[in-house]
Amino acid sequence: MNASAPAKVILLGEHAVVYEQPAIAVPVSSLRAHAAAAAAPAGSGLTVIARDLNQTLPINVDSAVVENALALAARLALRELNLPAPDMTITVTSDIPLASGLGSGAAVSAALMRALAEALGASLPNERLNELVYEVEKLHHGWPSGIDNTVIVYEQPILYQRNRPIETIRIGAPFHLLIGDTGKGALTRIAVGDVRKLVQQAPNRYQPVIDSIGQLVREARRAIEAGDAQALGPLLIQNHALLQTLTVSSPELDCLVDAALSAGALGAKLSGWRAISACRTGARCSTRRASRFALRPGSVLRRGL
């Protein structure tokens, strides 16, 4: 039994979303985590194999020790289904780079839980799966926003805001996104913690930055649903400037953003330790030129949407 889940990219709103501001995220369906469940010899129990990490994990459902995110995902799924651990091997692989801001942890957890449930003839509704993946995200990120698990489980563009119903976003007209790679990673957990320290230590300075990001997200939603890429581009640029104020950018990311704009992108900003740029389908920002800009500091991952 096979299952998969996509990567995600945040268009606007990261970091501010932790403070109950909205954020827009979209799935990157061409980058995926995969889980394959297969029967194992009687008495062997449940084992998770993570080939990319060179890990083999026997799963003890009754263990209270949280030593590994994959083991936690398997235990949570079995407890939710109220089923004993089967004699089964689940092999997990992923195209999504680790610690990349693309939701690798949430995607792997979602794929594993889906494969396990389906192999046992059960199902996990998306609403409940989303909650379970969020529990695993706490192990990855400490104080997660909830956006990774939500967009990855539902696999559609969303506007996410804590303590409010999820809202799907209709894309009014096609436009391209190109994701460029700096080649340098930073753990989301550390970045979120750094922003929290800034807001706590100087709220009069940094809370308005958080609020301004939220307003940009609302404007961006209107632009996306209207199919107005010309209006969306400047909002990405403004969001990047605000993230610079929150000290979560870097010289490499700023270089990618500047190069994207020089190549003709309508807008560009950081997303994790990558940069995303947007242009209309058929607009002057050609894929070839945009690919060249991204390959200078790092590499191109995917384009689409």
N, C-alpha and C positions, 0 to 999 in steps of 0.2 A: 504494500500500500504506500503510495507516494503522495506527498503534499509539499506545497511551497508557499512562500510569502515574499512580497517585494521589498526592495529598499524604499526609502523615502527621502525627499529633500524639502526643506522648509524654504518657501519663497520669501516670506516676511514674518517677523514676529518672534524669532527665537530669543531666548532670555527674558523678554518682557512677558512671555506667556506664563512664566513661573509666578508672576505677580498679577494673575487673573486678567491680563490683556489678551486679545485675540491673536491668533497666528494662522497663517495659511500654509498648508503643506500638501504635497502631491506625491503619489506613489511613483517610483521609478521601476516600471514593470520589467524592464530588460535586465535589471540586476536583481537576483533572487537568492534566497536561502532555500535549500531543499532538504527534505527528510524522507527516508525510505525505511519502512518497517517490514521486517521479515521474521518468520517463525524461527525459533531456536529450539535446540534439543530439550526434552522434558527435564525439568528440575534445574535448568540453567538460569532461570530468572530473567529480569529485564536488564539489558545493557545498552547504553548509549555510546556510540562511537563517533567522535568528532575528528574526522580525518585532517581537516585544516589545522587543528590544534595538536594533533598527534595524541589524542586522549581517548582512553577506554574507561567508561564509568559504569560500574555495577550500581544499580539503583536500589536503595533501601527505602521503601515507602514509609516506614515507621520512624526513620531517622529525623531528629529535630535539628541536626547540624546543617547549616546552610554553607556548604563548602564550594559549591559550583552552580552556576546559573543553569546549565543544562540539566543537572540532576534535580534542581529545584523545579524546573519547568515540568519534568516528567512526574515528579511527586505531586505537584499541584493538580495536574491533569487527572491522575489516578484518584486522588482524593475527591475531586469534583465529580468524577464519574462513579465514585463509590465502588471501585473495582480493585481486585488484588493485582499485584504486579504479574504480568503474563510472562511466559517463556518466549522472549522476543528480543530481537536486536534492532535498534533504530540507528541508522547511519545518517549523520548530518553533514552536509557540505554547503558552501556558500560562495557566491560570486561577489559578495559585498565586502569591501575592505573593512577590517576591524578599526575601531576608534576613529571613524571617518566622518561622523556626523550624518551618516546615511541610514542609521537605524539597524545596524547589523545584529545587535543583541535582540531587539524586539522581533526581527524577522526570523531569526533562528528559533526563538522560543515559540513563535506562532506556528511555524512549519512543523516543529517537533510535536507540539500538542495536537495539531490537526492529524498528523500521521498516526499518532498513538490512538487517538479516539476512533478514527476510521478503521484502523486495523482491528479494533475491539468491537466493531459493529455499532459504535455509539457516535454521538455527534456533540460538538460544543457550539452552541449558537454564538454568533459573532459578539453579541453583547457580553456574554459571560467570558468568552475567550479573551476579549479585550481587557476585562478586569483581571484575569489570571496573568496575562502577559505583563500588565502593569506591575503586579506583585514582583515578577522577576526583574523588571526594570529598576526597582528600588535597589536591587543588589548591584546593578550596573552603575547607576547614576546617583544614588543617595537620596536625592530629592527631585525625582523626574517630573517633567511637566505633564506627561500623559499624551503628548502629541505623537510620539513615535509609535506606540502601540495602537493608537486609534487609527491613524492613516494607513498603517500597515495591515491591520486586521480587516478593515473595511475596504481597502484597496481602491480608494477613490479620492479625488481632491476634496478637501474639507476645510472649513473654518472651525478651529477648535478654541474653546475658552473654558477654563476651569469652572466647574459647578454650573455649567449651562449645557443644554442639549447640543449634540453635534449637528452641524449644519453642512450639508453638501453644497458644492459650488459648481454651477453650470459654466462651462467655458464657452463664451459667446462666439469666438472665432479662433482658429488654430494659430499657435505661435510656437516657435522653437525655443527650447532651453538647452544650453550647453553647459556641462559641468566640467570645470577645470580643476586640476589636482596640484596642490603646492608640493606634494611629496613629503610634507611634514605633518604629523598628527598631534592632537592634543585631546586629552580625555574630557568628555562633556562634563563629567562630575566635577572636575577641577575648575572648568570655566564657569559653571553655574555657581559654584561656591565663591569664586572670585567676585562675580557680579553681586552676589548677596552681601558680601562684605562691604562693597562700595555703597550699596543702598543703605545698609545699616549705619555705616559710619558718617555718611553725608547725604541724608535723605533729601534735603532741600535742593541739592545739586543734581542728584541722579534720578529721583522719582519722576521729575518732569521729562527726563529722557525716556524712561519706561512708558510714560503716558503718551508721549509723541509717537513712539513706535506703534502703540495701539491704534492711534488715529491713522497712521499710514496704512495699516492693515485694512482698516475699514474702507479707505479710499481705493486700495488695490482690489478689494473684492468687487467693488462697483466697476472698476476698469476691466477686470477679467470677464465678468458676466456681460459687459457691454461689448466685449471683443476689441477693446481699445488698447492695443499694445503701446501706442505712442504715449498714452497716459500712464501706463504701468511702468515704463522704463525709468522715468525720473523718481518714482516712488522707491524703486530698488536702490537707486543711488543715494537717496536720502536715508533709507534704512541702514545702508552701509556706514554712512557718516555717523549715525547715532550709535551703531555698534562700536565704531572706533572710539567714541566718547566713553563707552562702557569698558574699554581696554581689552576687547576680545578679538580684535583684528591683529594682524602682524604685517611686517614689511612684505612678506611673500604674498599674502592675500591681497594687500593693497596693490602690489605689482600686477597680479592677475586681473583685478578689477580695472585698473587703468589701461591695461593692454586690451581688454575686451572692449572697452569704450573706444579706444583708438581704432580697433578693427571694425567698428560700425555697429556694435550692440546698442540697442535702445536703452539698456540699463544693465547694471551688474552689481552684485553684492557678495559678501561671504556667506557661506552656509556650512557650518562645521569648520573643517580646515580645507574646504574647497570653495571655489567661487562659481556662481551661476550667472549666466548672462542670458538675456532674452532678446529675441527679434521676431518680427512678423514673418510668416511664411512668405518667401519670395522677396523679402526686404533686402536692403543693401548689406546686411550682416551675413555674408556667405559662410557656409559651413567650413569651407576650405580655409578662409582667412581666420575664422574663429578658432579652428583647430590649431593653426600655427601659433596663435597667441598663447593658447593653453599649454602647448608642448614646450614652450621656452622655460617656464618655471617648473612644470611638472608634466602632467599628461592629461589627455582627454579621457574621461570615463564614458559618458553617454550623452546623447542629445535626444530630444524628443518633446512630447506633449503637443 
